[in-house]
Amino acid sequence: MRVTHIITRLVIGGAQENTLATIRGLREKSGVEINLISGPTIGPEGSLEAEARKIFSVTHHASRITIIPELVRPVHPLKDFIALRKLEKILREQKPDLVHTHSGKAGILGRLAASRAGVPVIIHHIHGPSFGNFQGALANKIFTAAERHAARVTDHFFCSAAAMTKLYLAAGIGKPSMFTRIFSGFDLEPFLTATNDLALRKKLGLEENHFVIGKIGRIFKLKGHADLLTAFAKILPQIPHARLLFIGDGSLRSEIENQIRALGLDGKVIFTGLVPPGEVARYVGLMDCLAHLSYREALSRALPQALAAGKPVIAYDFDGADEVCLENKTGFIIRTGDTGTAAQRILQLANHAELRNQFGRLGQQFVRENFSIKKMVDDQYAVYQRLLEDYRHRTK
């Protein structure tokens, strides 16, 4: 089985980590040859390109990673046309049995190129929506039309949350039988064994009695950092020993730093900057809870990561958050934008250690059962095999 994965950028992010974990797992299966195509890694989010090249450096067949300079995230008619032609040429040369695309731009161009190259099976992985109430009407119209067009040459969709299936079907994209929810697996062990590292706390300026509210994600629009600061300012008078821990970096950091100063939160918010994926568990171990007030993403990897470490979670009711942040079981779901209720729930967790432990235990069990890399890879591979078998039957 020859499989080509296509993604827009290899920045540090959930979709990219998912893709590389899938590739690593599939390469261990007998008779599977994997190739990866990506655009250039551009942006302040950090890069996973070196890790990708490391995966492909140990090989017993002709698999490889290919970078297409014109495959960029912003809409750019000329570059998009060139990228489409290059993708088609590469796929004709590789002759994959199946193409598996990720992210918005690569998802559209990759599927169209795969169809033009005569690839037997085409799958698109929806890691997050490309349309929705987080953007304007014109952008929604353009992206919805593009997704409908690409869906005509798509055999199947993988969704990291059932919410994505509902969203796409409601927009007239695909039909129910074309969608499979597959949770985005990750290496559980570092999180299951994460501890409260006192040396790391000291390095970050955290004292032993500080109540640490964590946030993992790019400092970028719609990620909810500003809302979390607003909620945090509300609770500080009652729990002055609380601290915010921001794991990640991004283009809006200076704007968030300005908000911190405006709210009088200097010294109360710690930035780690970019943290390699393999190091995230160390920082999660310091948290007492995780607050993820994001406005958009199918299902943030931060939520199951925190639960794997036994930490309760608080999340806005975006997309698939409630599929992991189970109300009053593993954490609290908040109406998006309601910073007042978010503050109340953080305060509730801060004042009830047993409730935090109860949510953490249930969350850890849930993640053990649903988020292993092995389960994710096996579930995808089973769909690969079924779709290829269906194709063979149709073309006999």
N, C-alpha and C positions, 0 to 999 in steps of 0.2 A: 504494500500500500504506500503510495507516494502522496504526501500531504504538504501543502504550502500554506503557511500562515502569513497574513498581511496586516500590518498595523501602521498607524500614522507616525507615531514617535515612540522612542524607547526611553521616555523620561521615567522618573520614579513615581509610580502611581499604581493603583489597584489593577487596572486593566492590563498594564504592562507586566506586573508581577504575575498575574494570572496566566498571561500568554507564555511567559518563560517557564513557569511551573508546568504548564501543559506540555510544552515542547520537551522539557527534560523528562517528564514521565512517559510520553509517547515513544521517545527514543529507546526506552528500555523494553519496548514490546517487540517481539520477533517479527521481522519482515516489514517494519515501518521505516520509511525514509522521510525525514522532515527537512523542509527548507523554510527560511524566514525572510520576508521582504519588509523593509521599513523606510520611512522617510528619515531625514536628518534629525538628530536629537537637539532641538533648539528650545531654549527657555530656562528659567531660573530654578526649575523643579529638580535638577540633578539628572544624571544619566544612568541607564541600565545597559548601555551599549556594550561596555566592557564585559559585563556578566553574560550578555548574549553571545559575544564572541568566544568567551570561555567555554560555554556549552557546546559550541560548534567546533572548538579546537580539538576535541577528543572525538574522533569519528572513524568508523570503519567503512564508510561509504561516501558518496559525493555530495552530501548535504552541505548547505552553506547559508550564510546570511548575506543579503544584498541590500545596499542603501541606495535609494533613489532620491537625489537632491531635490527634485521638483515635487515630491510628495510632501506637501506642507499643509499645516492645519487650516490657515485662512483660505477663503475662497479666492482663487487667482486663475482666471480663465486660461491664460497661456500655459502656466505651469501645470494646471490640472489636465489640460489636453496632452502635454508632453508626458506627464506621469502615466496617464491612461495608455498611451502608445507603448511606453517602456514596460509597463506591467504586462500588457498583452504579449509583447515580444518575449519577456522572460518566461511567462507561463507556457507559451508555445514551445520554448526550449526545454523547460523542466518537465512538461507533460504530466502534471499531477493528476491523480485520481480524484482528489478532493482539495478544494480551496476553502480555508477557514479565515474569515476576515474579522477585524476588530477595529473599534472606534469609528467616528463619523466619516471623515474624508476617505480613509482607506477602505471603509465598509462600502461606500458608494462606488468609488473608482475600481476597487479590487473585484467586486462582484461583476461589474460591467465588463472589465477586462477578462475575467475568467469565462464569462459567457461567450465573448468574442473569440476566445482561444479554444473553445470547445471542451472546457473542463466538465467531466461527468457530473460531479456533485459540488454544490456551492452552499456553504453555511456562513451565516453572519452571526456574530456574537454581540448581543446588546449589553454592554457594561453600564450604560447610562443612556438616557433619552437624548435625542438630538433635537427634540421639539417639546414644547410645554409652556406653562405660564411663567417660566423664568425669563422669557425673552419676548420681544415685540411681535406683533401680528405678521409683519412682512417676513421676518426671519422664520417664523413658524410655518408660513405658507411655502416658503422656498424649501425648507428642510423636509417638511411633510411630503411635498411633491417629489423630491429626490428619493426619499425612502420608498414611496409607492412605486416609483419607476424601477428602483433596484430590486424591489420585492418580486417583480415579475420574473427575474432570473435567479431567484433564491429558492433553494430546495428546503432549507430548514433554518430556524433561528434558535440559538441558545440564549437564555436570559439568566442573569444572575439573581433575578427576583421575579416572582409571579406578577408583580405590579407592572413590569415592562410588557408582559404578554397582554394585559388588560389595556394598557395605553396604546399599543400598536394596533390591536384589533379594533379599538374604538376609533382609531384614525383611518380605518379601512385598509390596513396593511396586513396581508397574509390571512390565514384562517387558523382556527384553534389547533388542528393537527400538525401544524408546522412549527409549533413552539415547544421547547423543553426547558424547564427550569433546572439549572445546575448551579448550586452555590459555588462561589469562588473560593476554592480550597487554598490553604497555606500551611506552612510547616508549623504544626501545633506545639511541638515539644518545647521550644524556647518560651512560649507563652504559658503553657501548663506548669512550667517549673520556674517562672519569673518570681523574683524575690524583691523585697524592699532593700535595695543595695544602699547601705548607709554611706559608703564612700562616694557613690554617685550623687546621693542627696547633698552631701557636703559640697561637692564640686559645683553643683548647680545653685548653691546658696539656700537649700531647703533644710529647715530644722526638723527634728524628729517629731515634733508635735504639729507640724503644718498639715492641714487637710488639703490634699492635692487633687485638683480638678483637672483632668487631662483633656487635650484636644489633639487629634492626629490628622494632618491634612495640609495640602498646599495652602498658603496664605493668598487666596485668590477670591474673586467675586463668587458669590453664592455659597461659599463654604461655611459661613456662619460665625466667623471670628468676631465680627462687630456685635452681633446679637449676644454672643457669650460674654463679651466684656460688659454689655449693658446689664445682663442678668447678674454677673459677678459683682458689679458695683452695688446692686440692691442688697446682696447678702452680707457684704463685708462688715457693716456695723454690728451684725449679730454674731458673725464668726470671723473676727479679725485675724485669726490664725490661718485662714484659707489662702491658698495660692493657686494661680492658673499656670499650667504647663503646656506651652504650645510646641508641639513636635512637628517640624517642617519649616519650610520657607516659601517665599513666593513674591510676586510683583507688587502686592499690596502691603508688604510689611511696613513700609514707612507710614502709610496711611493708618494702619492699626496702631503703630507707635504713637502717632499724633493723638489718636483717640484715647490711648492709655493716659497720656499726659493731661488731656482735657478732662478726663474723669477722675483725676487725682489718684491713679492706680500705680504710680511709679514704685518700683521695688516689689510689687505684688504679682507681676507677670513675668514668667521665665520663658525665654525663647531658646530652644536647643539648636535652631538652624537645621540645615539638611542632615538627616540621619539615615545611614544606609539601612535598607530593609532588614538586614540580619541583626541590626542593633536595636530595632524598635522595641522588642520585648523587654529589654533592660529598663527602658523608660516607662513602659506600661506597668512594670512591677512597682514603681514608685507611687502610682495613682491610688486614690481612694475611690474614685469614680471617673467615668468618662462622659463628657457632655458634647454631643455632636449635633449642633444646631444648623446643619446644612440644609440648603433649599433645594438641592438637586443632585442626585446620583442614584443609580438603580438600587444599590445596597452597598454602603460604605464598608470596606474591609476593616476599618477601625472598630466597628461595633463587635463583630465576632472575635477580633484580636483581643479586645478588652475583656470580653466574656471568657475567653480561653484562659486568661490570667485570673479569673475569679472576681473581676471588677464589674459592679453594676453600671448600667448605661442609661443615659437620658438622650432622647433624640426627637427632633421635629418629625412630624408624620409625612416626610417626603417619601415618595416612591415606595421602595420595599423595606423601609426601616422597621415597620411593625412585624415583619416576618422573622426578625431576630430580636429586636427590642420588644419583648412580649410584655404587655402592660401588666404591672403588678406581679410579674413572675421573674423576669430578668432585668427589669428596669421600668422606666416611665416614658410614654409617648406624649409629646406636647404638640398642640396645634401650632403649625408653622407661623413664626413671627410673634408668638406669645411669650415674650421674655419674662413677664411677671410670673407666670406659672412655672417657667423653667427655673427661676430663682427659688420658688417655693419648694420644688422637687429636689433641688440641690441641697437646700437647707434641711429638708426631711432626711436625706441620706446622711448628711453631716451629723445630725443629731441622733441617729439610730444605727449603731454599728451592727447589731444583729440583723437588721433589714438588709444592710449592705452585704453581709455574709450570706444571707439566704438567697438573695438575687444572684450573687456570684456563684454559689454552688449549682443552682439550677442552670445558669448560663453556661458554666463550664461543661456540664453534662450534655446540654443541647449542642454545643460546638463540637465536642468529641464525636458525636453521632453524625454530624452533617457537614463538617468543614475540612476533612482530611484531604490532602492532595491526591492520595490514592483513589478515594471515592470520586473526586472530580474527574480525574483522568479516565478511570474505568467507565464512568457514565458517558463521557464524551466519546470514547472509543467504541462503546456499544452502539451509539447512534451512528457513528461513522460506518461501522460494519453493516448495520441495517440499511442505511441509505444506499451504500454501494451494491448490496445484494439486490435491493429493489431496482436499481439502475440496470443491473445485469439482466434481470428478468424482463424488464421493459424492452431491452435492446436485443433480445434473442431472436 
